[in-house]
Structure formats: structure tokens, C-alpha cells
């Protein structure tokens, strides 16, 4: 690896060895250049996105051609967890996503992403992929566990249609690839329906606008 990340690291380190590892994956990505690799050491990493009002937020965004991989190859050993709690009375129109990939050369491997949440209401932001979103420029998610993601669309009577889906992961890129992953225990809710209110959704687990899903 070119850089290392550890639960006991420090972002003021140089990140180039296990003993001088960075603390956060996001900082390692900021420092890395295209073609470099980031090794995430065994442990749990608690993150929280800023809670963006639209469908572009993530705690960790990979928008360059770097590989982020778990140290052991067993995704259960490296857990990246959103810590923002879902609320029945708040978090409207907010997205607390764990990862977003937006580069054809971006790779996420051997990592668990969990507990992402996205919640829309009558102002209709369109949310996809509460744990991971592969955006239009692409990326690869391989050998990962993606679990416990939650998407809610809550409406009042007569609200405009809402579109959301992919409680675990969503892909919007022709160059996007989701492969050899375990996807489990994700949740979606579209709220109420009525003759004058149509709701649309795609996939409690996976929403695939484009790209490839296999194994």
C-alpha cells in the first residue's frame, strides 16, 4: 500500500507505514494520487456525513482512481459505520451516506459499510444508496459487506412523486461494478399511496440505473 489507515492512527502522520498510519479514510483519499492504494487496518471506523439536503453527500467520497482495501481481505474485519441515528421526527430530506464513488478507477474492497440513512419528505429530494452510491463517473465495489442501510420517503396527501431506492447501494454509471458482495438487512419505506399520489422506488437492497451487478 502507498498509505495506511488505522483506528489508532493520526491524520497528522505521514500515513506511509502501519506505525505512522492516518486516522481517517477520507484524509488518506485526499492525500493519495491516482493509481495509489490505501490499506485500511482491522477495526471499526465511525463516520457521519454532513447530512446534505440533496443526493450528493457521503462521509467518504472517492472521486479519483485510488483503491481503498481492507487489510485482511475479510470485510467483516474492517467496519465503516455511520453513527447518525435515524429519527421518526427529524432528519427529513437528509442523507447520511457512508461512501460515494465517482471515478471509473475508484475501487472499494474488503470493507463493511453499514447504517447509512436517507430520509425524504414532501420537498422531494431523490435519494439512492444510503450506504454506498456509485455516481455517474463510475467505480467498483467488490468483496464488501453492505448492510443495515435505511431509506424512507415520507409524504403528505397529494405530494409530488418521489423516487428513491437502493437501501444498501445504488449505481448510476455504465462503468460501475458491484461484485462478490454480501448485501443484507436493508430497509426501505415509501410512505403512503393514494389515487393522486404515485410513489416510485427501486430496490430495498440494490438500485441499478446502469452498470453491472454480479456474484
C-alpha angles and dihedrals in degrees: 000000000000092000137018133211124199135177086235095044131107128228090221089065121093091246095216098117136035091251092050097041125153120249100226134044091217092059092049090053091050091053098042124090128219112289095026128121130227119203114206110205123224115285146070122296117197115206138166128195121226090256099246119204093226135049098272105081131109137157088230122028121189106195098154134064098270131130119230111192139172115248099235101035089238106108091206088069095061114049123182108191133187108226099194107111123227114245130196090213104037144029090073113170093003131125123206099182122173102211137011121187118198108164129078088228097049114114130188113189140167096007136118117227115192149163099027115159136196125179128185131183137174097318085067111222107178112234127193131174109011093195102030134006123189102203129207096285092059140228141183129256112190137167092003135137112227114186150147095028119155133201122180129181110190118189141184120221112289096013119153118265117281127207124202140134149143103085088190106026141348130197127200101167132092085215092050119116131186111184141161094002132143110225117187150152098017124153137210133177128183098191121222130346131204138165091272097040122066121189124197129194141159125211130339087217107025135013112194115188090162139340132058134303118188144154 
